[in-house]
């Protein structure tokens, strides 16, 4: 699955990284605890969270995630969007709850650890 397909399925707005929507999504992870994501999220995966501060981008870049989905209608800080653009991290936002977003991804074949 590509990031574009994922974004469409989640009715997500692309906030940063529009040039990287053809990237492959190889798995998924959901958590709001940054240290947990750093230790467990799969490289090449998508991370679903409700965190919206700039450290989200740092964690995504560090772990090699393909995309970050901010769920629940949460809007990221401007600094987060700017950092994601600078780091070339795909940042998506959806009004879907994290539960609904992960359910849709799972039904499309995206699996976690």
DSSP file (Angstrom, degrees, kcal/mol; ACC not computed):
  #  RESIDUE AA STRUCTURE BP1 BP2  ACC     N-H-->O    O-->H-N    N-H-->O    O-->H-N    TCO  KAPPA ALPHA  PHI   PSI    X-CA   Y-CA   Z-CA
    1    1 A X              0   0    0      0, 0.0    24,-3.1     0, 0.0     2,-0.2   0.000 360.0 360.0 360.0 143.5    0.0    0.0    0.0
    2    2 A X  B  >  -A   24   0A   0     22,-0.2     4,-2.2     1,-0.1    22,-0.2  -0.572 360.0-112.4 -96.0 165.0    1.2    3.5   -0.7
    3    3 A X  H  > S+     0   0    0     20,-1.8     4,-3.0    18,-0.4     5,-0.2   0.873 118.9  56.9 -61.8 -36.9    0.9    6.5    1.5
    4    4 A X  H  > S+     0   0    0     17,-2.4     4,-2.4     2,-0.2    -1,-0.2   0.925 107.3  47.0 -61.2 -45.3   -1.5    8.0   -1.0
    5    5 A X  H  > S+     0   0    0     16,-0.3     4,-2.3     2,-0.2    -1,-0.2   0.905 113.4  49.4 -62.3 -41.7   -3.8    5.0   -0.7
    6    6 A X  H  X S+     0   0    0     -4,-2.2     4,-1.9     2,-0.2    -2,-0.2   0.933 110.4  49.9 -62.0 -47.7   -3.6    5.2    3.1
    7    7 A X  H  <>S+     0   0    0     -4,-3.0     5,-2.7     1,-0.2     4,-0.3   0.904 111.5  49.0 -59.7 -42.8   -4.4    8.9    3.1
    8    8 A X  H ><5S+     0   0    0     -4,-2.4     3,-1.2     1,-0.2    -1,-0.2   0.921 110.0  51.0 -63.1 -43.9   -7.4    8.3    0.9
    9    9 A X  H 3<5S+     0   0    0     -4,-2.3    -1,-0.2     1,-0.3    -2,-0.2   0.822 114.8  43.4 -63.9 -31.3   -8.7    5.5    3.1
   10   10 A X  T 3<5S-     0   0    0     -4,-1.9    86,-0.4    -5,-0.2    -1,-0.3   0.368 106.0-125.4 -95.6   4.6   -8.4    7.6    6.2
   11   11 A X  T < 5 +     0   0    0     -3,-1.2    84,-0.4    -4,-0.3     2,-0.2   0.913  55.1 170.5  52.1  43.1   -9.9   10.7    4.5
   12   12 A X      < -     0   0    0     -5,-2.7     2,-0.4    -6,-0.2    82,-0.2  -0.595  36.6-130.7 -95.4 146.7   -6.7   12.4    5.7
   13   13 A X  E     -B   93   0B   0     80,-3.0    80,-2.0    -2,-0.2     2,-0.8  -0.784  22.7-128.4 -89.6 134.2   -5.4   15.9    4.8
   14   14 A X  E     +B   92   0B   0     -2,-0.4    78,-0.2    78,-0.2     3,-0.1  -0.771  32.8 171.0 -85.2 114.2   -1.7   15.9    3.7
   15   15 A X  E     -     0   0B   0     76,-2.9     2,-0.3    -2,-0.8    77,-0.2   0.749  65.6  -1.5 -95.3 -29.1    0.0   18.6    5.9
   16   16 A X  E    S+B   91   0B   0     75,-1.4    75,-2.1    68,-0.1    -1,-0.3  -0.981 112.4  43.1-158.0 153.2    3.6   17.9    4.9
   17   17 A X    >   +     0   0    0     -2,-0.3     3,-2.5    73,-0.2    73,-0.1   0.754  53.0 155.6  82.9  25.8    5.5   15.5    2.6
   18   18 A X  G >  S+     0   0    0      1,-0.3     3,-0.9     2,-0.2    72,-0.1   0.770  70.5  61.8 -58.0 -26.0    3.2   15.7   -0.4
   19   19 A X  G 3  S+     0   0    0      1,-0.2    -1,-0.3     2,-0.1     3,-0.2   0.497 100.0  55.2 -77.5  -2.4    6.1   14.7   -2.6
   20   20 A X  G X   +     0   0    0     -3,-2.5     3,-1.6     1,-0.1    -1,-0.2   0.090  66.9 113.5-117.5  22.4    6.5   11.4   -0.8
   21   21 A X  T <   +     0   0    0     -3,-0.9   -17,-2.4     1,-0.3   -18,-0.4   0.613  69.1  66.0 -72.9 -11.0    3.0   10.0   -1.2
   22   22 A X  T 3  S+     0   0    0     -3,-0.2    -1,-0.3   -19,-0.2    -2,-0.1   0.441  76.1 120.9 -88.1   1.3    4.2    7.1   -3.4
   23   23 A X    <   -     0   0    0     -3,-1.6   -20,-1.8    43,-0.1     2,-0.3  -0.319  68.0-112.6 -64.2 146.3    6.2    5.7   -0.5
   24   24 A X  B     -A    2   0A   0    -22,-0.2     2,-0.6   -21,-0.1   -22,-0.2  -0.610  17.7-143.9 -83.5 138.7    5.3    2.1    0.5
   25   25 A X        +     0   0    0    -24,-3.1    20,-0.2    -2,-0.3     3,-0.1  -0.915  20.0 176.8-101.1 120.3    3.7    1.4    3.9
   26   26 A X        -     0   0    0     18,-2.5     2,-0.3    -2,-0.6    19,-0.2   0.476  60.5 -24.1-106.1  -4.0    5.1   -1.8    5.3
   27   27 A X        -     0   0    0     17,-0.5    19,-1.9    15,-0.1     2,-0.3  -0.970  62.1-117.5 178.0-173.1    3.3   -2.0    8.7
   28   28 A X  E     -c   46   0B   0     83,-1.5     2,-0.3    -2,-0.3    85,-0.3  -0.973  13.0-171.2-150.0 163.1    1.8    0.1   11.4
   29   29 A X  E     -c   47   0B   0     17,-2.0    19,-2.7    -2,-0.3     2,-0.4  -0.985   6.4-160.8-152.8 145.2    1.9    1.2   15.0
   30   30 A X  E     +c   48   0B   0     -2,-0.3     2,-0.3    17,-0.2    19,-0.2  -0.992  33.9 119.7-132.8 127.7   -0.3    3.2   17.3
   31   31 A X        -     0   0    0     17,-1.5    19,-0.1    -2,-0.4    -2,-0.1  -0.926  46.0-149.9-173.8 154.7    0.8    4.9   20.5
   32   32 A X  S    S+     0   0    0     -2,-0.3     2,-0.8    17,-0.1    17,-0.1   0.297  76.3  94.9-112.1   4.3    1.0    8.3   22.1
   33   33 A X    >>  -     0   0    0      1,-0.2     4,-1.9    18,-0.0     3,-0.5  -0.866  62.9-157.9 -99.8 109.1    4.1    7.5   24.2
   34   34 A X  H 3> S+     0   0    0     -2,-0.8     4,-2.5     1,-0.3     5,-0.2   0.864  90.1  52.4 -58.9 -41.9    7.1    8.7   22.2
   35   35 A X  H 3> S+     0   0    0      1,-0.2     4,-1.6     2,-0.2    -1,-0.3   0.862 108.5  52.8 -64.3 -33.6    9.6    6.4   23.9
   36   36 A X  H <> S+     0   0    0     -3,-0.5     4,-2.0     2,-0.2     5,-0.3   0.908 109.2  48.5 -65.6 -42.6    7.4    3.4   23.1
   37   37 A X  H  X S+     0   0    0     -4,-1.9     4,-2.3     1,-0.2    -2,-0.2   0.919 109.1  53.1 -63.7 -43.9    7.2    4.4   19.4
   38   38 A X  H  < S+     0   0    0     -4,-2.5    -1,-0.2     1,-0.2    -2,-0.2   0.865 116.5  39.7 -59.7 -35.6   11.0    4.8   19.3
   39   39 A X  H  < S+     0   0    0     -4,-1.6    -1,-0.2    -5,-0.2    -2,-0.2   0.761 130.9  21.1 -85.1 -26.0   11.5    1.3   20.7
   40   40 A X  H  < S+     0   0    0     -4,-2.0    -3,-0.2    -5,-0.1    -2,-0.2   0.703  85.0 107.7-121.2 -25.1    8.7   -0.5   18.8
   41   41 A X     <  -     0   0    0     -4,-2.3     2,-0.3    -5,-0.3   -12,-0.1  -0.336  67.5-120.4 -67.1 138.1    7.5    1.2   15.6
   42   42 A X    >   -     0   0    0      4,-0.1     3,-2.0   -14,-0.1   -16,-0.1  -0.589  24.2-112.6 -80.2 134.3    8.6   -0.6   12.4
   43   43 A X  T 3  S+     0   0    0     -2,-0.3    22,-0.2     1,-0.3    21,-0.2  -0.378 107.4  28.7 -56.9 141.1   10.7    1.3    9.9
   44   44 A X  T 3  S+     0   0    0     20,-2.7   -18,-2.5     1,-0.3   -17,-0.5   0.437 103.3 118.6  83.3  -0.9    8.7    1.9    6.8
   45   45 A X    <   -     0   0    0     -3,-2.0    21,-2.4   -19,-0.2    22,-1.3  -0.304  66.0-114.0 -92.6 176.5    5.5    1.9    8.9
   46   46 A X  E     -cd  28  67B   0    -19,-1.9   -17,-2.0    20,-0.2     2,-0.5  -0.908  23.6-148.5-108.7 140.4    2.8    4.3    9.5
   47   47 A X  E     -cd  29  68B   0     20,-2.1    22,-3.4    -2,-0.4     2,-0.5  -0.947   4.7-159.1-113.1 124.7    2.3    5.7   13.1
   48   48 A X  E     +cd  30  69B   0    -19,-2.7   -17,-1.5    -2,-0.5     2,-0.3  -0.910  30.5 144.3-103.5 127.3   -1.1    6.7   14.3
   49   49 A X  E     - d   0  70B   0     20,-2.6    22,-3.1    -2,-0.5   -17,-0.1  -0.931  52.9-138.4-151.2 168.7   -1.2    9.1   17.2
   50   50 A X  S    S+     0   0    0     -2,-0.3     2,-0.2    20,-0.2    20,-0.1   0.312  71.4 112.2-112.7   1.4   -3.0   12.1   18.7
   51   51 A X        +     0   0    0      1,-0.1    -2,-0.1    23,-0.0    25,-0.1  -0.508  39.4 177.1 -71.5 144.0    0.2   13.9   19.6
   52   52 A X        +     0   0    0     -2,-0.2    25,-1.9    23,-0.1    28,-0.2   0.194  37.0 108.5-138.0  17.9    0.7   17.0   17.6
   53   53 A X  S >  S-     0   0    0     23,-0.2     3,-2.0    27,-0.1     4,-0.5  -0.519  82.0 -98.2 -97.4 166.6    3.9   18.7   18.8
   54   54 A X  T >> S+     0   0    0      1,-0.3     4,-1.4     2,-0.2     3,-0.9   0.729 114.3  72.4 -58.9 -24.7    7.3   18.9   16.9
   55   55 A X  H 3> S+     0   0    0      1,-0.2     4,-2.3     2,-0.2    -1,-0.3   0.762  85.9  68.0 -63.8 -22.0    8.8   15.9   18.8
   56   56 A X  H <> S+     0   0    0     -3,-2.0     4,-2.3     1,-0.2    -1,-0.2   0.910 100.0  48.5 -60.1 -42.0    6.5   13.7   16.7
   57   57 A X  H <> S+     0   0    0     -3,-0.9     4,-2.6    -4,-0.5     5,-0.2   0.906 108.8  52.8 -66.6 -41.6    8.5   14.6   13.6
   58   58 A X  H  X S+     0   0    0     -4,-1.4     4,-2.4     1,-0.2    -1,-0.2   0.913 110.8  47.1 -60.5 -43.0   11.8   13.9   15.4
   59   59 A X  H  X S+     0   0    0     -4,-2.3     4,-2.2     2,-0.2     6,-0.2   0.913 111.6  50.8 -65.8 -42.6   10.6   10.4   16.4
   60   60 A X  H  X>S+     0   0    0     -4,-2.3     5,-2.0     1,-0.2     4,-0.9   0.914 113.2  45.3 -61.6 -43.5    9.3    9.7   12.9
   61   61 A X  H  <5S+     0   0    0     -4,-2.6     3,-0.5     1,-0.2    -1,-0.2   0.912 112.9  51.0 -66.5 -42.6   12.6   10.7   11.3
   62   62 A X  H  <5S+     0   0    0     -4,-2.4    -2,-0.2     1,-0.2    -1,-0.2   0.877 115.2  41.0 -62.6 -40.0   14.6    8.7   13.9
   63   63 A X  H  <5S-     0   0    0     -4,-2.2    -1,-0.2    -5,-0.2    -2,-0.2   0.520 108.5-119.1 -90.9  -6.1   12.7    5.5   13.4
   64   64 A X  T  <5 +     0   0    0     -4,-0.9   -20,-2.7    -3,-0.5    -3,-0.2   0.825  47.4 174.5  73.7  31.0   12.4    5.7    9.6
   65   65 A X      < -     0   0    0     -5,-2.0    25,-0.2   -22,-0.2    -1,-0.2  -0.410  32.2-142.3 -70.4 147.9    8.6    5.8    9.5
   66   66 A X  S    S-     0   0    0    -21,-2.4    24,-0.6     1,-0.3     2,-0.3   0.834  76.9  -7.0 -77.9 -34.4    6.9    6.3    6.2
   67   67 A X  E     -de  46  90B   0    -22,-1.3   -20,-2.1    22,-0.1     2,-0.4  -0.993  54.4-139.2-159.3 157.0    4.2    8.5    7.5
   68   68 A X  E     -de  47  91B   0     22,-2.2    24,-3.0    -2,-0.3     2,-0.6  -0.989  15.1-160.0-120.7 131.8    2.6    9.9   10.7
   69   69 A X  E     -de  48  92B   0    -22,-3.4   -20,-2.6    -2,-0.4     2,-0.7  -0.958   4.6-156.3-112.1 118.9   -1.2   10.2   11.0
   70   70 A X  E     -de  49  93B   0     22,-3.0    24,-2.5    -2,-0.6     3,-0.3  -0.863  26.4-167.2 -93.8 115.5   -2.5   12.6   13.6
   71   71 A X    >   +     0   0    0    -22,-3.1     3,-1.1    -2,-0.7    26,-0.2  -0.345  50.8  49.7-100.4 174.8   -6.0   11.3   14.5
   72   72 A X  T 3  S-     0   0    0     24,-3.9    23,-0.2     1,-0.2    25,-0.2   0.644 118.8 -71.6  76.0  17.2   -9.1   12.5   16.3
   73   73 A X  T 3  S+     0   0    0     21,-2.5    -1,-0.2    23,-0.4     2,-0.2   0.600  86.7 154.5  74.7   8.9   -9.4   15.8   14.5
   74   74 A X    <   -     0   0    0     -3,-1.1     2,-0.5    20,-0.3    -1,-0.3  -0.529  34.9-145.0 -71.8 134.7   -6.3   17.1   16.4
   75   75 A X        -     0   0    0     -2,-0.2   -23,-0.1    -3,-0.1     3,-0.1  -0.887  15.0-126.5-103.4 129.3   -4.5   19.8   14.6
   76   76 A X        -     0   0    0     -2,-0.5   -23,-0.2     1,-0.1   -24,-0.1  -0.321  29.6 -97.7 -72.0 156.0   -0.7   20.0   14.8
   77   77 A X    >>  -     0   0    0    -25,-1.9     4,-1.7     1,-0.1     3,-0.6  -0.333  33.5-113.6 -63.6 153.0    1.1   23.1   15.9
   78   78 A X  H 3> S+     0   0    0      1,-0.2     4,-2.5     2,-0.2     5,-0.2   0.880 118.9  58.3 -56.8 -38.2    2.5   25.2   13.0
   79   79 A X  H 3> S+     0   0    0      1,-0.2     4,-2.2     2,-0.2    -1,-0.2   0.841 102.9  53.5 -62.2 -32.8    6.0   24.3   14.2
   80   80 A X  H <> S+     0   0    0     -3,-0.6     4,-2.4   -28,-0.2    -1,-0.2   0.926 109.8  46.2 -67.4 -45.1    5.2   20.6   13.8
   81   81 A X  H  X S+     0   0    0     -4,-1.7     4,-2.2     2,-0.2    -2,-0.2   0.914 113.6  49.2 -64.6 -43.0    4.1   21.1   10.2
   82   82 A X  H  X S+     0   0    0     -4,-2.5     4,-2.3     1,-0.2    -1,-0.2   0.908 112.1  48.0 -63.1 -42.4    7.1   23.3    9.4
   83   83 A X  H  X S+     0   0    0     -4,-2.2     4,-2.5    -5,-0.2    -2,-0.2   0.905 110.1  52.2 -66.3 -40.7    9.5   20.7   10.9
   84   84 A X  H  X>S+     0   0    0     -4,-2.4     5,-2.5     2,-0.2     4,-0.7   0.910 110.6  48.3 -61.6 -42.2    7.8   17.9    9.0
   85   85 A X  H ><5S+     0   0    0     -4,-2.2     3,-0.6     3,-0.2    -1,-0.2   0.920 113.3  47.3 -63.0 -43.8    8.3   19.8    5.7
   86   86 A X  H 3<5S+     0   0    0     -4,-2.3    -2,-0.2     1,-0.2    -1,-0.2   0.863 117.0  42.5 -66.2 -36.7   11.9   20.5    6.5
   87   87 A X  H 3<5S-     0   0    0     -4,-2.5    -1,-0.2    -5,-0.2    -2,-0.2   0.457 109.2-122.9 -88.8  -2.1   12.6   16.8    7.5
   88   88 A X  T <<5 +     0   0    0     -4,-0.7     2,-0.5    -3,-0.6    -3,-0.2   0.883  57.4 154.0  57.7  42.2   10.6   15.5    4.6
   89   89 A X      < -     0   0    0     -5,-2.5     2,-0.5    -6,-0.2    -1,-0.2  -0.874  48.1-122.2 -98.8 129.5    8.3   13.5    6.9
   90   90 A X  E     - e   0  67B   0    -24,-0.6   -22,-2.2    -2,-0.5     2,-0.5  -0.609  32.3-171.1 -73.1 122.8    4.8   12.8    5.6
   91   91 A X  E     -Be  16  68B   0    -75,-2.1   -76,-2.9    -2,-0.5   -75,-1.4  -0.975   5.3-179.9-121.7 120.7    2.4   14.3    8.1
   92   92 A X  E     -Be  14  69B   0    -24,-3.0   -22,-3.0    -2,-0.5     2,-0.4  -0.862  11.9-157.4-119.1 152.2   -1.3   13.5    7.7
   93   93 A X  E     -Be  13  70B   0    -80,-2.0   -80,-3.0    -2,-0.3     2,-0.3  -0.998  12.1-179.6-130.7 136.1   -4.4   14.6    9.8
   94   94 A X        -     0   0    0    -24,-2.5   -21,-2.5    -2,-0.4   -20,-0.3  -0.975  32.5-142.3-133.5 148.1   -7.7   12.8   10.0
   95   95 A X  S    S+     0   0    0    -84,-0.4   -84,-0.1    -2,-0.3   -24,-0.1   0.626  75.4 105.3 -78.5 -14.0  -10.9   13.5   11.8
   96   96 A X  S    S-     0   0    0    -86,-0.4   -24,-3.9   -24,-0.1   -23,-0.4  -0.327  81.3-107.8 -64.1 147.6  -11.3    9.8   12.4
   97   97 A X     >  -     0   0    0    -26,-0.2     4,-2.8   -25,-0.2     5,-0.2  -0.338  29.6-110.0 -66.7 159.7  -10.6    8.5   15.9
   98   98 A X  H  > S+     0   0    0      1,-0.2     4,-2.6     2,-0.2     5,-0.3   0.891 120.9  54.6 -58.5 -38.7   -7.3    6.6   16.3
   99   99 A X  H  > S+     0   0    0      1,-0.2     4,-2.1     2,-0.2    -1,-0.2   0.937 111.1  43.1 -61.0 -48.2   -9.5    3.4   16.8
  100  100 A X  H  > S+     0   0    0      2,-0.2     4,-2.4     1,-0.2    -2,-0.2   0.905 113.6  52.1 -65.6 -42.3  -11.3    3.9   13.5
  101  101 A X  H  X S+     0   0    0     -4,-2.8     4,-2.3     1,-0.2    -2,-0.2   0.937 112.0  44.9 -60.6 -47.8   -8.1    4.8   11.6
  102  102 A X  H  X S+     0   0    0     -4,-2.6     4,-2.8     1,-0.2    -1,-0.2   0.887 111.0  54.8 -65.8 -38.5   -6.3    1.7   12.8
  103  103 A X  H  X S+     0   0    0     -4,-2.1     4,-2.3    -5,-0.3    -1,-0.2   0.914 109.2  47.2 -60.0 -43.2   -9.4   -0.4   12.1
  104  104 A X  H  X S+     0   0    0     -4,-2.4     4,-1.1     2,-0.2    -2,-0.2   0.927 112.7  48.9 -64.4 -44.0   -9.5    0.8    8.5
  105  105 A X  H ><>S+     0   0    0     -4,-2.3     5,-2.4     1,-0.2     3,-0.6   0.919 110.8  50.3 -62.4 -42.9   -5.8    0.2    8.1
  106  106 A X  H ><5S+     0   0    0     -4,-2.8     3,-1.9     1,-0.2    -1,-0.2   0.915 107.3  53.6 -61.4 -43.1   -6.0   -3.3    9.5
  107  107 A X  H 3<5S+     0   0    0     -4,-2.3    -1,-0.2     1,-0.3    -2,-0.2   0.732 106.0  54.8 -65.0 -20.2   -8.9   -4.1    7.1
  108  108 A X  T <<5S-     0   0    0     -4,-1.1    -1,-0.3    -3,-0.6    -2,-0.2   0.381 128.4 -96.9 -93.1   2.9   -6.7   -3.0    4.2
  109  109 A X  T < 5S+     0   0    0     -3,-1.9     2,-0.5     1,-0.3    -3,-0.2   0.465  75.6 142.4 100.2   1.9   -3.9   -5.4    5.3
  110  110 A X      < -     0   0    0     -5,-2.4    -1,-0.3    -6,-0.2     2,-0.3  -0.666  30.9-170.7 -78.0 125.9   -1.6   -3.1    7.3
  111  111 A X        -     0   0    0     -2,-0.5   -83,-1.5   -85,-0.2     2,-0.1  -0.839  13.5-141.2-119.5 154.5   -0.3   -5.1   10.3
  112  112 A X              0   0    0     -2,-0.3   -83,-0.1   -85,-0.2    -1,-0.1  -0.059 360.0 360.0 -92.5-161.4    1.6   -4.2   13.4
  113  113 A X              0   0    0    -85,-0.3   -84,-0.1    -2,-0.1   -72,-0.0   0.490 360.0 360.0 -65.8 360.0    4.4   -6.1   15.1
